[in-house]
Amino acid sequence: MAKTSLMEAFHIERKPSKITSLNDYEIFPDKNLLDDLRTKIVENLIDKEIPEDKLLNQFINDEIDKTIEGYDLSNLERSHLYNLIDNEINGYGPLTELLEDKNITEIMVNSPKEIYIEIDGSIIRDESVSFINEEHIIRTIERMIGPMGRTIDATNPMVDSRLKDGSRINAVIPPLSTKGPVITIRKFKSEMTSADDMIRIGSMTPYMATFLESAVKGKCNIIICGGTGSGKTTLLNILSSFIPDMERIITIEDAAELKLNKEHVISLETRVTNYDNEGEVTIRDLVINALRMRPDRIIVGEVRGKEAFDMLQAMNTGHEGSLTTLHANGAKDALNRLETMVLMSGLDIPVKAIREYIVSAIDLVVNIERMSDGKRKITSICELENFENGDIELKEIFAFKQKGLTPSGEVDGEYILYNETVPKVYRKISSKGISELDTMFPVQK
């Protein structure tokens, strides 16, 4: 029977018992000593083979015993060392505890000793966590992206992937990163799964939730826009939950983050080029292929380029109820970006024709923002109307109007429903037999 190396043991199933946490690191009197001991143990173990007759935890304990011989360590310090090494083998190294902490929403590794985390919208430096060196960071990246079939090296120095829990990882190494290997992880927050959750934290009102649910069931084509970390994917997940159960849904993403609790879902994920610079499958390729898969709904995780035209074409040719996100700072900016992306497709189409195509395809633009206090709010729900002076006219249906800040620094404002006139989408939704909006808008004969 062949021996197993530590590197090969990296994916052995984690045991749930943890004796101490990295958050308790400040209780140790000599942190530098523990760092030095960890470095010695990890560097000694990397290329060492695990004997056939030894259990993994026994092997780790034996290596720790050899390294700490002559040092007077407490049981707590020894347990801390064991957990650090266990994290190297069964977890994601120094990032393991951060990934398990539900309060942390983002992890940013700038260098071996420079790690930042986001909690409740605030970014702080976490000095209790560190890597040994840059090679240690790269090794951790490889362990994270390996199960997803992704690689990172000098010829492919940038990767966008996901972890098993749905969290998104972006990693960049030299020569693209002049500072050394850099990791950014946006954690998947499973507790935000419903419109009720968003209502509870003030991200939208019950009226807005009812309107969006009716719009999805009424097969409106919807774009969700917002800045980085604004909650676009979370909102897309929630809107997707309103799709009737037996509809056939095709999801298309670079790194699969959508978690649709539906019976009939086909998830497609892009593929990067291999070492021979072949085999790439883009979002545009997948959108085109999805049209041949008899979809009731097409959901694109994020539109970023030439696939925009194909997405609009799908919306305009009977595939109603499609959903996507787009990185933009507001509804108007989102439409401008969409127009630019269609132009990127290389088709010789006049700008006016593109705008007409957008108006006929898109029903609603929902803008979500991360406010100055770190909380996410849907700040606008607009519908697209006709042209005015050659531009697309937007009509706001819901909006959040900020008044200022409370003494504690929280954003103070109010949600407004503009229901003086009946929006166009009301008629589209009503035509599908959905009556939940009848009391929200004055019905005009």
KARA-V324840 format. One record per residue. N is the residue number from 1. SS is DSSP state (H for helix, E for strand, - for the rest). PSI is psi as a letter, one per 30 degrees, with the letter a starting at -180 (999 if undefined). NEAR is the number of other C-alpha atoms within 10 Angstrom. Layout:
# KARA-V324840
N&SS&PSI&NEAR / N&SS&PSI&NEAR
This chain:
# KARA-V324840
1&-&k&4 / 2&-&k&8 / 3&-&l&12 / 4&E&k&13 / 5&E&l&15 / 6&-&e&18 / 7&-&e&17 / 8&H&f&14 / 9&H&g&15 / 10&H&f&18 / 11&H&g&14 / 12&-&k&11 / 13&-&k&10 / 14&-&k&12 / 15&-&k&8 / 16&-&f&6 / 17&-&k&7 / 18&-&k&11 / 19&-&e&10 / 20&-&l&16 / 21&-&l&13 / 22&H&f&16 / 23&H&f&13 / 24&H&g&10 / 25&H&e&17 / 26&H&f&11 / 27&H&f&10 / 28&-&k&14 / 29&-&e&10 / 30&-&i&11 / 31&H&e&14 / 32&H&e&10 / 33&H&e&12 / 34&H&e&19 / 35&H&e&16 / 36&H&e&11 / 37&H&e&17 / 38&H&e&21 / 39&H&e&16 / 40&H&e&16 / 41&H&e&21 / 42&H&e&19 / 43&H&e&13 / 44&H&e&12 / 45&H&f&19 / 46&-&e&14 / 47&-&g&12 / 48&-&k&13 / 49&E&k&16 / 50&E&k&20 / 51&-&k&13 / 52&-&e&11 / 53&-&g&8 / 54&-&k&11 / 55&-&l&10 / 56&H&e&17 / 57&H&e&12 / 58&H&e&10 / 59&H&e&16 / 60&H&e&19 / 61&H&e&16 / 62&H&e&12 / 63&H&e&17 / 64&H&e&20 / 65&H&e&14 / 66&H&e&10 / 67&H&e&15 / 68&H&g&16 / 69&-&k&9 / 70&-&f&8 / 71&-&k&10 / 72&-&i&9 / 73&-&k&12 / 74&-&l&10 / 75&H&e&9 / 76&H&e&13 / 77&H&e&19 / 78&H&e&17 / 79&H&e&17 / 80&H&e&22 / 81&H&e&21 / 82&H&e&21 / 83&H&e&21 / 84&H&e&23 / 85&H&e&23 / 86&H&e&21 / 87&H&e&18 / 88&H&e&24 / 89&H&e&25 / 90&H&f&17 / 91&-&b&22 / 92&-&h&21 / 93&H&b&25 / 94&H&f&22 / 95&H&f&20 / 96&H&e&16 / 97&H&e&18 / 98&H&e&21 / 99&H&f&21 / 100&H&f&10 / 101&-&j&10 / 102&-&f&14 / 103&-&f&13 / 104&E&k&19 / 105&E&f&22 / 106&E&k&24 / 107&E&k&24 / 108&E&j&21 / 109&E&j&21 / 110&E&f&16 / 111&E&l&18 / 112&-&e&19 / 113&-&g&17 / 114&E&j&14 / 115&E&k&22 / 116&E&l&18 / 117&E&l&20 / 118&E&k&18 / 119&E&k&15 / 120&-&h&12 / 121&-&f&18 / 122&E&k&13 / 123&E&k&16 / 124&E&l&12 / 125&E&k&15 / 126&-&j&17 / 127&-&g&13 / 128&-&f&14 / 129&-&k&19 / 130&-&l&19 / 131&-&l&20 / 132&-&e&18 / 133&-&a&14 / 134&H&e&17 / 135&H&e&13 / 136&H&e&18 / 137&H&e&26 / 138&H&e&20 / 139&H&e&15 / 140&H&e&20 / 141&H&e&24 / 142&H&e&16 / 143&H&e&21 / 144&H&e&20 / 145&H&f&21 / 146&H&e&14 / 147&-&f&13 / 148&-&g&13 / 149&-&g&9 / 150&-&l&18 / 151&-&l&21 / 152&-&k&19 / 153&E&a&14 / 154&-&f&10 / 155&-&f&11 / 156&E&i&19 / 157&-&g&16 / 158&E&k&19 / 159&E&k&19 / 160&E&j&17 / 161&E&a&22 / 162&E&l&24 / 163&-&l&19 / 164&-&f&13 / 165&-&g&13 / 166&-&f&18 / 167&-&k&20 / 168&E&k&19 / 169&E&k&22 / 170&E&k&17 / 171&E&k&23 / 172&E&k&23 / 173&-&l&23 / 174&-&k&16 / 175&-&f&15 / 176&-&e&13 / 177&-&j&13 / 178&-&f&10 / 179&-&f&13 / 180&-&a&18 / 181&-&k&25 / 182&E&k&23 / 183&E&k&20 / 184&E&k&19 / 185&E&k&21 / 186&E&j&19 / 187&-&k&22 / 188&-&k&23 / 189&-&j&15 / 190&-&f&12 / 191&-&f&8 / 192&-&i&15 / 193&-&f&18 / 194&-&l&16 / 195&H&e&23 / 196&H&e&16 / 197&H&e&14 / 198&H&e&21 / 199&H&e&16 / 200&H&e&11 / 201&-&g&13 / 202&-&g&15 / 203&-&f&20 / 204&-&l&24 / 205&-&l&21 / 206&H&e&14 / 207&H&e&15 / 208&H&e&22 / 209&H&e&18 / 210&H&e&14 / 211&H&e&20 / 212&H&e&21 / 213&H&e&20 / 214&H&e&23 / 215&H&e&26 / 216&H&e&22 / 217&H&e&19 / 218&-&g&22 / 219&-&h&22 / 220&-&k&22 / 221&-&k&24 / 222&E&k&28 / 223&E&k&25 / 224&E&k&27 / 225&E&l&29 / 226&E&l&24 / 227&-&a&16 / 228&-&k&12 / 229&-&g&17 / 230&-&f&21 / 231&-&g&20 / 232&H&e&27 / 233&H&e&21 / 234&H&e&21 / 235&H&e&21 / 236&H&e&22 / 237&H&e&21 / 238&H&e&25 / 239&H&e&23 / 240&H&f&24 / 241&-&f&19 / 242&-&f&17 / 243&-&k&23 / 244&-&k&12 / 245&-&e&13 / 246&-&g&11 / 247&-&k&14 / 248&-&j&19 / 249&E&k&25 / 250&E&j&23 / 251&E&k&26 / 252&E&k&27 / 253&E&l&20 / 254&-&e&19 / 255&-&j&20 / 256&-&j&20 / 257&-&f&22 / 258&-&k&21 / 259&-&i&19 / 260&-&j&19 / 261&-&i&13 / 262&-&l&16 / 263&-&e&12 / 264&-&i&12 / 265&E&k&17 / 266&E&j&14 / 267&E&k&14 / 268&E&k&19 / 269&E&k&15 / 270&-&l&16 / 271&E&k&15 / 272&-&l&18 / 273&-&l&12 / 274&-&a&12 / 275&-&f&10 / 276&-&g&6 / 277&-&h&10 / 278&-&l&9 / 279&-&g&11 / 280&-&k&11 / 281&E&j&14 / 282&-&l&18 / 283&H&e&26 / 284&H&e&21 / 285&H&e&13 / 286&H&e&20 / 287&H&e&23 / 288&H&e&15 / 289&H&e&12 / 290&H&e&21 / 291&-&f&18 / 292&-&g&8 / 293&-&g&12 / 294&-&h&13 / 295&-&k&19 / 296&-&e&18 / 297&E&k&26 / 298&E&k&26 / 299&E&j&25 / 300&E&k&26 / 301&-&e&24 / 302&-&k&22 / 303&-&k&22 / 304&-&f&15 / 305&-&b&17 / 306&-&f&20 / 307&H&f&23 / 308&H&e&26 / 309&H&e&23 / 310&H&e&19 / 311&H&e&25 / 312&H&e&22 / 313&H&e&16 / 314&H&e&20 / 315&H&e&25 / 316&H&f&17 / 317&-&h&10 / 318&-&f&11 / 319&-&i&20 / 320&-&l&22 / 321&-&g&22 / 322&-&k&27 / 323&E&k&26 / 324&E&l&21 / 325&E&l&24 / 326&E&k&26 / 327&E&j&20 / 328&-&l&20 / 329&-&i&15 / 330&-&l&19 / 331&H&e&26 / 332&H&e&16 / 333&H&e&15 / 334&H&e&22 / 335&H&e&23 / 336&H&e&13 / 337&H&e&19 / 338&H&e&25 / 339&H&e&19 / 340&H&e&16 / 341&H&e&18 / 342&H&e&23 / 343&H&e&19 / 344&H&f&14 / 345&-&f&16 / 346&-&g&9 / 347&-&k&10 / 348&-&i&7 / 349&-&k&11 / 350&-&k&9 / 351&H&e&14 / 352&H&e&14 / 353&H&e&10 / 354&H&e&18 / 355&H&e&21 / 356&H&e&15 / 357&H&e&17 / 358&H&e&22 / 359&H&e&22 / 360&H&f&16 / 361&H&e&24 / 362&-&k&23 / 363&-&e&23 / 364&E&k&26 / 365&E&k&25 / 366&E&k&25 / 367&E&k&29 / 368&E&k&27 / 369&E&l&23 / 370&E&j&19 / 371&-&l&15 / 372&-&f&13 / 373&-&g&14 / 374&-&f&18 / 375&-&k&17 / 376&E&k&21 / 377&E&k&22 / 378&E&j&27 / 379&E&f&23 / 380&E&k&23 / 381&E&j&25 / 382&E&l&21 / 383&E&l&21 / 384&E&k&23 / 385&E&a&17 / 386&E&a&15 / 387&E&k&14 / 388&E&j&9 / 389&-&h&7 / 390&-&f&11 / 391&E&l&11 / 392&E&k&19 / 393&E&k&16 / 394&E&k&20 / 395&E&k&16 / 396&E&k&20 / 397&E&e&20 / 398&E&l&23 / 399&E&l&21 / 400&E&k&18 / 401&E&j&13 / 402&E&k&13 / 403&E&e&10 / 404&E&a&11 / 405&E&k&13 / 406&-&l&10 / 407&-&f&8 / 408&-&g&7 / 409&-&g&10 / 410&-&k&14 / 411&E&k&17 / 412&E&k&13 / 413&E&a&13 / 414&E&l&12 / 415&E&k&18 / 416&E&k&16 / 417&E&k&15 / 418&-&j&15 / 419&-&g&13 / 420&-&e&9 / 421&-&l&11 / 422&-&k&15 / 423&-&l&18 / 424&H&e&13 / 425&H&f&18 / 426&H&e&20 / 427&H&e&13 / 428&H&e&16 / 429&H&e&21 / 430&H&e&16 / 431&-&f&11 / 432&-&g&12 / 433&-&g&10 / 434&-&k&16 / 435&-&g&12 / 436&-&f&13 / 437&-&g&17 / 438&-&e&11 / 439&-&f&8 / 440&-&f&15 / 441&-&k&15 / 442&-&j&12 / 443&-&k&12 / 444&-&k&6 / 445&-&999&3
